[in-house]
Amino acid sequence: MLAKLGELSTQALIDGLWVMGWPGAHIEGARGLAPGQKCAGRAVTLNFVPQRPDIQADKPPGGASPEYEAFELCGPKEVLVMASVGPWESVGGDIKFLRLKQLGIGGLVTDGSVRDTDELISYGFPVFSYSTTPRQGPAVMQPWEAQGLISCGGVAVRPGDAVVGDQDGVVVVPAKVVDTVYSIAHGREVIEEIVKEELTKNPGPPGKFYPFMSGKIKVDSPLGELLATKGITPANSNQFEGSADW
């Protein structure tokens, strides 16, 4: 399923969640550190809290710190999602994230910033962040909890949720509904390709076919008639009126 999600656009996934009535799932501000970066994996979460001496004293020291606990849960099918206390604060840099390279991590996502940009890009794994920064993170925040429910970029993220990133941003698909979201999103992308093909062959305004809402396409509409010529009907698609299965 992770591989199949990674083949879809983040827009299609957002549309799938939208027609189901689920809240927005776009991690605001998280953009690819380098062109062409994509990721799709299960969320491993890490929450940062503002710096405070007594809390710092209570945090497990050294290698037992929550951030390193989270690191060791990561591999090629995981995406580390780090909730920062602010968009310009650093969640880490080249030395810390060298470990993620060694683990072959599937991706890193944060609503904060990263530093040592050139080194991170050379590591080769996808990084999605608000920005880059020269600031030191420990001066203002500290890692507090691994694998808890977090808020990142205005989105609730639970461990195990599917996290998909591309050039448009990062989307979180709740694990509970991932199969249904994929079904809707994949169906939408198939239809959009048919519409683009038709408009390429017969140029004209797209309003005849588009936009459309999944689960609401009428069989006798111009779009419904076009899809029928491609063998797509309510019998084999959940995109039509009365065929929605969510």
Disulfide bonds with the S-S distance in Angstrom:
none
